[in-house]
């Protein structure tokens, strides 16, 4: 009986993951990207980009050796109802130690977000939080392990009231 309950739990977890992936799947028909340098030194800095009246803003503080080239990309589908904002180190591994990070996608209804650490492995859910009210994803102070290589937010246009 214990094995069957464990199997049911695993099955439900896999099914939930498949539904999550398919629900936020979108064709990336249009893309705009901007490159920027992530600067160590502990100061709180930010970089933002706008597309179709929506703003994606990445705010961070980090320590480490030298600056790194990063990229902020906004993707949308053909009918411009779904958007993806992604910030990542396109050259791969980051050697910086992030003290904090926050990615905001204003003007959209945020549906999901995730963050990846060293070697593009997903961060533990305890290391970051998605705030649907504030349209953001950010580190959890005291739990974030300082490794960040990619962070994304998915959003959709709100439905207009008639």
N, C-alpha and C positions, 0 to 999 in steps of 0.2 A: 504494500500500500504506500509506503514511503517513497519507493522508487517511482510509482505512477504519479504521485503528487509532485515530485521533483520534475518529472518529465512534463507534466501539465504546465508547471511554472515556466520551464525553459521554452516550451512551445509558445506560450502566451507572450513571453519576452521577445522571441524571434518574430512572431506575428506582429506585435506592436512596432518593432523596429522596421519591418517591411512596410507597414502602413505609414509610418513617419516619413520614410524615405520617399515613398511614392506621392505623399500628399504635398511635399515641398519640392518635388521635382519640377523643374521648369526648363523650357528650352532657352538657351542663352543666345537670343537672336541679335542682340546689340550689346556692345561693350565699350565702356570708356575707362581708361586707366590713367593714373598719374603716378609718377615715381617721386620718391622723397627720401631724404636721409633721416634715419632714426639716430638721434644724437644722445650719447651717454652723458652723464654728469649729474643726474639726479633731479634736474629741473623738470617740471611738468610742461610738456610740449604737445602740440596737436597738429594734425594735417586733415584737411577736409576737401570734399569734392561734391559738386551738385550735378544732378541730372533730372530733367523734367520737373523741376521745382522741389525735389527731395534732396536732402543733404545727408551725406555720410561723413561722420567725423570720428577720427581716431585720436584719442588722448592717452598719453603714456608718460611714465618716468622710468628711467633705467640707468644702470651703471655698467661699466665695462671698458674695454680698450679704446676702440675707435668707432667712428660712425659706420653704419651699415645702410646699403641701399634696400629700400622696401617699396612695395607697390600697393596702392589702393585702387580697387577695381569695382565699378558698378555695372552689373549685367541686368538686362530686362528682356522680357519676351516680346513678341511682335505686337500684341495688343496693349502693351505697357500696363499690365495689371499686376505683374509679379516682378519683384526686384531682389537682387542679391548684392550685398556690399561685402567685399572681401579685402582684408589687409594681410599681406604675407611677405615673407622674405623669399623672393623668387629664386635666388641663388642657392637656396637650401638652408643649412644650419645657421642659426643665429648664435653668436657668442656673447650676446648681451644678457645681463641679468635684469629682468623687468621688475620694478618695484610695484608698479600698478599699470593697469590698462583699462580702457573703456572705449567701446565702439558704439556710436549712436547713429540711428537712421531716422531722422525726423521727417514728419509728414506722411509716414506710412504706418500701417498696422503691422507691427512686428509679430511674426508667426513662430520663429525659431532662431536659435543661434548656437554656435559651438566654437570651441577654441582648441587649438592643437599646440602641443609643446615640442620638446626635442624629437627630432626625426619624424615630425608630423604625426606623432601619436596623440590621440585625444587626451585632453586634460581630464583629470578626475572631475566628476560633477561637483565635488565639494570645493574645487578651486575657483570656480567662476559661477556667476549667476546671470540669468536672463531676466530683465525687468521689463515686462510687457507694457506697464504703465508709462515708463520713461523711455521706451523704444531703444533699449540698450542691452549690451552684454558687458560685464566687467569682472575684474578679479574679486575674490573674496579675501579681504584683509586678514592676514594671519594664516591663511590656508593655501594661498597661491604659491607655487613652488618656484617662481621667477623665470621659468622657461616658456617662451612663446615664439611660435613660428608662423601661426596663421590664426585668424579670428574672422568669423563670418556672421552676418545677420540676414535673414530672409524676411521680406515684408511684402505686403499687398496693399494696393490702393483700397481705401475705405469705400464702401458703397454709398453713392449719393442718395440723399433722401428726396422723395418725390413730393 
